[in-house]
């Protein structure tokens, strides 16, 4: 899934990036102000470890299927469940269930979150307007992707997009495969299912977190893509540092320590 290509559709990317580069310095306390302004923020800190366990189970099972075939793995799982021994060399782990989509919500027709993001991050009227428009455009492009139709209006989808996008930028690396992206989406969905704060969350709170996470991905994506196109090493480094800061803000860990495989 070529999520980084979403940025090509964003409004006035180059003009915004150059203004941001010269005036805003890439990072300011507005990010923390926006993210910490609602109760759902703390819940995301507890999701990462659960997500990693789900991914490890999924990866182990996928490796066994690749080596032995799906039929053999499913047979071994049935036998293990019945208390029987499994073939030598076969590691059995229960199939990772599908998420219940606890993070899903019914979207309101109009929300103020993109404007609030612009107001918090921009230092001039032009920057505030540009950031708001980037947040809106990123969400529209994200939700229009055929591959993300099951991700939209779900906090798990926004958190997956945030993690994949910002890890890719921070490391200046290739995007993961579509298969890995979908596995991560399900793993995050399961982690959200197991987080009590999300079960109690209102539709409004879920939508706010969803839109903020997408906006937090769109801004560094715009800067990163423009830097790549223009060969601007300084701006590229700024985008990488911004993504690393955002990852630390949400997950309370350095970007280098975060993994999803």
Buried (B, 14 or more C-beta within 10 A) or exposed (E): BEBBEBBEEBBBBEEBBBBBBEEBEBBBEBBBEBBEEBEBBEBBEBBBEBBBBBBBBBBBBBEBBEEBEEEBBEBBBEBBEEEEEBEEEBEBBEEBEEBEBBBBBEBEEEBEBBBBBBBBBBBEEBBBBBBBBBBBBBBEBBBEBEEBEBBBBBBBBBBBBBBBBBBBBBBEEEBBEEEBBBBBBBBBBBBBBBBEBBEEBEEEBBBBBBBBBBBBBBBBBBBBBBBBEEEBEEBBEBBBBBBBBBBBBBBEEEBEEBEBE
